[in-house]
């Protein structure tokens, strides 16, 4: 976009989020031990794809930290991509952990502004965004819990708004079990992790976790990071 030869910012209808999933096969060969991290958000798909293929480097990783390191579409990647349709970057650590990077899309519910290059312009005072994630685990299809799906439900500038939204994502009456962080019976003993706002179980036994997360800034902030050479 340009006005009198100058580029101007715009408000995109959709946001494109780079997601890193770390699967810790070193501690659980089933693949059930996994964690999702939203690394960054862009206002255009092109910008998100460009960032995603180099996103691990933004966390101070290098390709030499990994036994395998493949970027989809690069000459070094196999012609037959075997790491999933939505995966743009695949890396395997020397201890067996796998790092998968892909992109998720959500509506721009906060009307965030983007530059012509696709970078998000945060409001004054904000250093990062807060993300509401839904993690579903289907124990009926796989008793190990390795069949999981992560979806971004909302993006917020303020942490308080993200937590309020997280507590409203699921309707308690639709679940056989519904646990919310902050309820009196869980004060001082919440068993699902500090990022989890809600845990629910459906009548069929499927588990849902609603989490509030911010992007990690360095590789040591990845809770399951444990690279070994």
C-alpha positions as a printed Julia matrix, in Angstrom:
229×3 Matrix{Float64}:
   0.0     0.0    0.0
   1.19    3.5   -0.71
   0.02    7.07  -0.34
   2.01    9.76  -2.17
   4.79    7.22  -2.58
   4.91    6.31   1.12
   3.91    2.93   2.54
   1.23    2.91   5.19
   0.18    0.49   7.88
  -3.06   -1.47   7.65
  -5.41   -3.55   9.81
  -5.49   -7.13   8.46
  -8.67   -9.18   8.73
  -6.65  -12.25   9.69
  -3.5   -12.9   11.69
  -0.93  -15.55  10.88
   0.83  -17.19  13.82
   4.02  -19.23  13.77
   3.65  -22.22  16.11
   6.46  -24.44  17.37
   5.56  -27.88  18.71
   8.24  -29.71  20.7
   7.7   -33.48  20.98
   9.83  -34.98  23.73
  10.48  -38.52  22.55
  13.5   -38.63  24.86
  11.21  -38.98  27.9
   8.14  -40.61  26.29
   8.59  -42.68  23.1
   4.83  -42.48  22.41
   5.06  -38.78  21.57
   2.46  -37.81  24.17
   4.87  -35.43  25.91
   4.6   -32.34  23.72
   4.3   -28.6   24.16
   3.15  -25.89  21.74
   4.65  -22.38  21.67
   3.39  -19.43  19.63
   6.57  -17.75  18.45
   5.33  -14.7   16.56
   2.35  -13.17  14.76
   2.25  -11.47  11.36
  -0.36   -9.62   9.34
   0.38  -11.41   6.06
   0.88  -15.06   5.19
   3.99  -14.26   3.18
   5.68  -12.65   6.18
   4.68  -15.53   8.46
   6.1   -18.13   6.08
   9.35  -16.21   5.72
   9.73  -16.0    9.49
   8.67  -19.6   10.16
  11.47  -21.1    8.08
  14.06  -19.3   10.25
  12.11  -19.12  13.52
  14.38  -21.44  15.52
  17.29  -19.13  14.8
  15.31  -16.3   16.45
  15.45  -18.39  19.65
  19.25  -18.64  19.31
  19.24  -22.16  17.89
  21.41  -22.98  14.91
  21.07  -25.87  12.43
  24.21  -27.4   13.96
  22.3   -27.9   17.22
  20.27  -30.61  15.52
  20.86  -34.04  14.06
  18.33  -33.25  11.33
  17.21  -29.82  10.14
  14.88  -29.52   7.14
  13.13  -26.49   5.66
  10.22  -27.27   3.39
  10.91  -26.19  -0.15
  14.67  -25.86   0.32
  17.19  -27.82  -1.69
  18.33  -29.69   1.41
  14.82  -31.03   2.12
  13.77  -34.31   0.61
  11.63  -34.06  -2.52
   9.06  -36.2   -0.72
   8.17  -34.16   2.39
   7.26  -36.6    5.17
   6.82  -34.28   8.16
   3.18  -33.24   7.67
   1.34  -30.9    5.31
   1.28  -28.03   7.78
   4.95  -28.27   8.81
   7.35  -25.74   7.27
  10.4   -26.54   9.4
  11.37  -29.87  10.96
  14.33  -30.45  13.27
  15.37  -33.46  15.34
  17.68  -32.94  18.31
  20.49  -35.3   19.17
  18.47  -36.71  22.08
  15.47  -37.49  19.86
  13.27  -34.46  20.56
  11.47  -33.16  17.5
  10.74  -29.52  16.67
   7.91  -28.84  14.2
   7.1   -25.33  13.0
   3.86  -24.42  11.22
   1.36  -21.58  10.84
  -2.13  -21.11  12.32
  -4.63  -18.42  11.3
  -7.15  -16.49  13.44
  -9.36  -13.44  12.99
  -7.79  -10.16  14.08
 -10.05   -9.82  17.14
  -8.01   -6.97  18.63
  -7.85   -4.96  15.35
  -4.06   -5.0   15.48
  -2.15   -2.94  12.94
   0.49   -4.35  10.61
   3.22   -2.75   8.53
   3.31   -3.29   4.76
   5.96   -5.96   5.4
   3.52   -7.87   7.62
   5.03   -7.07  11.02
   2.54   -6.42  13.81
   2.66   -2.98  15.43
   1.95   -3.41  19.13
   0.22   -0.64  21.09
   2.48    1.6   23.14
   3.77   -0.19  26.23
   3.05   -3.72  24.97
   6.06   -5.98  24.45
   4.28   -9.11  23.22
   0.88  -10.67  22.62
  -0.99  -13.18  24.76
  -2.52  -16.25  23.14
  -5.46  -18.41  24.18
  -4.83  -21.97  23.04
  -7.01  -25.06  23.1
  -5.17  -28.37  23.38
  -7.33  -31.43  22.82
  -6.18  -34.95  23.68
  -8.12  -37.94  22.37
  -7.41  -40.87  24.69
 -10.07  -42.99  22.97
  -8.18  -42.98  19.67
  -4.8   -43.43  21.37
  -4.53  -44.42  25.04
  -1.01  -42.96  25.26
  -2.32  -39.45  24.68
  -0.12  -38.89  21.65
  -3.07  -37.9   19.46
  -3.22  -34.18  20.22
  -4.33  -31.03  18.43
  -3.57  -27.4   19.27
  -5.66  -24.48  18.07
  -5.33  -20.75  18.74
  -8.7   -19.41  19.88
  -7.8   -15.76  20.39
  -5.01  -13.19  20.51
  -4.9   -10.36  23.05
  -2.7    -7.42  23.92
  -3.45   -7.61  27.64
  -2.94  -10.71  29.76
  -6.08  -10.03  31.82
  -8.22  -10.01  28.66
  -6.68  -13.3   27.56
  -7.44  -14.97  30.9
 -11.01  -13.65  30.86
 -11.51  -15.05  27.37
  -9.91  -18.37  28.33
 -12.4   -18.89  31.13
 -15.28  -18.35  28.68
 -14.11  -20.61  25.84
 -15.9   -23.76  27.0
 -19.46  -24.16  28.27
 -19.31  -26.14  31.55
 -22.71  -27.78  31.0
 -21.42  -29.54  27.88
 -18.74  -31.5   29.74
 -18.76  -34.41  32.14
 -15.92  -32.77  34.08
 -15.02  -29.08  34.12
 -12.2   -27.61  36.21
 -11.29  -23.93  36.21
  -8.21  -22.39  37.72
  -9.29  -20.01  40.47
 -12.17  -22.17  41.71
 -12.1   -22.55  45.49
 -11.35  -26.29  45.48
  -8.13  -25.72  43.51
  -6.61  -22.84  45.46
  -2.98  -23.74  46.13
  -3.17  -27.11  44.37
  -4.0   -26.56  40.68
  -2.67  -29.75  39.04
  -2.69  -28.79  35.35
   0.13  -26.25  35.04
   0.42  -22.5   35.54
  -0.52  -21.69  31.93
  -3.74  -23.74  31.99
  -6.94  -21.8   32.7
  -9.49  -24.58  32.15
  -9.48  -28.38  31.98
 -12.55  -30.21  30.73
 -13.47  -33.8   29.85
 -16.26  -34.67  27.41
 -18.77  -37.5   27.84
 -16.67  -39.55  25.41
 -13.48  -39.01  27.43
 -11.76  -36.42  25.25
  -9.68  -33.97  27.3
  -9.5   -30.23  26.61
  -7.0   -27.8   28.06
  -7.39  -24.02  27.6
  -4.05  -22.27  28.04
  -2.81  -18.67  28.07
   0.71  -18.28  26.7
   3.19  -15.67  25.57
   6.02  -16.17  23.08
   9.32  -17.55  24.38
  12.23  -15.18  23.85
  15.13  -17.61  24.11
  15.59  -21.35  23.69
  15.99  -21.83  27.45
  12.37  -20.69  27.87
  11.15  -23.81  26.07
  10.11  -25.92  29.04
  11.01  -29.21  27.39
  14.25  -27.96  25.84
  17.07  -30.38  26.61
  19.36  -30.64  23.6
  22.22  -33.09  23.9
  25.07  -33.71  21.52
